[in-house]
């Protein structure tokens, strides 16, 4: 539903959300680098150890949910502010990881 601006408080609220969104998008850009590093490490570990790093897999699953929340907030699809303005995603909020990874 479209929002009608009736007073300056509404405009201030929009501007505040915009500033929070900018901070979140800066965090998103930094987290993309973290994800790239995790992917490279996970594949290197897989090639060397013959298995994936379960702690890294769980961390990346939680990080993926956090990035998803940032994008939903930034695109005005969610009102809950992402961390550091709100809480981090809990394990219950994250999708369950695949039990077995398949390679073609």
C-alpha positions as CSV (number, residue, x, y, z in Angstrom):
1,X,0.0,0.0,0.0
2,X,1.4,3.4,-0.9
3,X,2.4,5.7,1.9
4,X,1.1,9.2,1.9
5,X,3.4,11.8,3.6
6,X,1.3,14.0,5.9
7,X,3.9,15.7,7.9
8,X,7.7,16.2,8.4
9,X,7.8,13.3,10.9
10,X,6.9,10.9,8.0
11,X,9.7,12.4,5.9
12,X,12.2,12.2,8.8
13,X,11.2,8.5,9.3
14,X,11.9,7.8,5.5
15,X,15.2,9.6,5.7
16,X,16.2,7.7,8.8
17,X,15.3,4.4,7.2
18,X,17.3,5.5,4.1
19,X,20.4,6.1,6.4
20,X,20.0,2.8,8.1
21,X,19.7,1.2,4.6
22,X,22.9,2.8,3.5
23,X,24.8,1.5,6.5
24,X,23.3,-2.0,5.9
25,X,24.3,-1.9,2.2
26,X,27.9,-0.9,3.2
27,X,27.9,-4.0,5.5
28,X,26.5,-6.1,2.6
29,X,29.4,-5.1,0.4
30,X,31.9,-6.0,3.1
31,X,30.1,-9.3,3.7
32,X,30.4,-10.2,0.0
33,X,34.1,-10.3,0.5
34,X,33.8,-12.5,3.5
35,X,31.5,-14.9,1.6
36,X,34.1,-15.1,-1.3
37,X,36.8,-15.9,1.2
38,X,34.7,-18.6,2.9
39,X,33.8,-20.2,-0.5
40,X,37.5,-20.3,-1.5
41,X,38.5,-21.7,1.9
42,X,35.7,-24.3,1.9
43,X,36.6,-25.6,-1.5
44,X,40.3,-25.7,-0.6
45,X,39.5,-27.5,2.6
46,X,37.3,-29.9,0.7
47,X,40.0,-30.7,-1.8
48,X,42.7,-31.2,0.9
49,X,40.7,-32.9,3.7
50,X,38.2,-34.7,1.5
51,X,35.2,-33.2,3.5
52,X,33.7,-29.8,4.1
53,X,34.2,-27.8,7.2
54,X,31.0,-28.1,9.1
55,X,31.6,-25.0,11.4
56,X,32.2,-22.9,8.3
57,X,29.2,-24.3,6.6
58,X,27.0,-23.4,9.6
59,X,28.6,-19.9,9.8
60,X,27.9,-19.3,6.1
61,X,24.4,-20.5,6.4
62,X,23.8,-17.9,9.1
63,X,25.6,-15.3,7.2
64,X,23.5,-16.0,4.1
65,X,20.3,-15.4,6.2
66,X,21.8,-12.1,7.5
67,X,22.6,-11.0,3.9
68,X,19.1,-12.0,2.9
69,X,17.6,-9.9,5.7
70,X,19.7,-6.9,4.6
71,X,18.5,-7.1,1.0
72,X,14.8,-7.5,2.1
73,X,15.1,-4.4,4.4
74,X,16.9,-2.4,1.7
75,X,14.3,-3.2,-0.9
76,X,11.5,-2.3,1.4
77,X,10.2,-5.9,1.7
78,X,10.8,-6.2,5.4
79,X,10.5,-3.8,8.3
80,X,12.7,-5.6,10.8
81,X,16.1,-3.9,10.9
82,X,19.0,-6.1,10.4
83,X,22.0,-6.3,12.7
84,X,23.6,-4.1,14.1
85,X,20.3,-2.2,14.4
86,X,18.4,-5.4,15.2
87,X,19.3,-9.0,16.2
88,X,21.3,-11.5,14.2
89,X,19.3,-14.3,12.6
90,X,18.9,-17.3,15.0
91,X,19.5,-20.9,14.0
92,X,15.8,-21.5,13.9
93,X,15.4,-18.7,11.2
94,X,18.0,-20.3,8.9
95,X,17.1,-22.9,6.4
96,X,18.5,-26.3,7.1
97,X,21.7,-27.1,5.2
98,X,21.8,-30.0,2.8
99,X,22.9,-33.2,4.5
100,X,24.8,-34.3,1.4
101,X,26.5,-32.2,-1.2
102,X,26.4,-33.6,-4.7
103,X,29.0,-32.9,-7.4
104,X,28.1,-33.5,-11.1
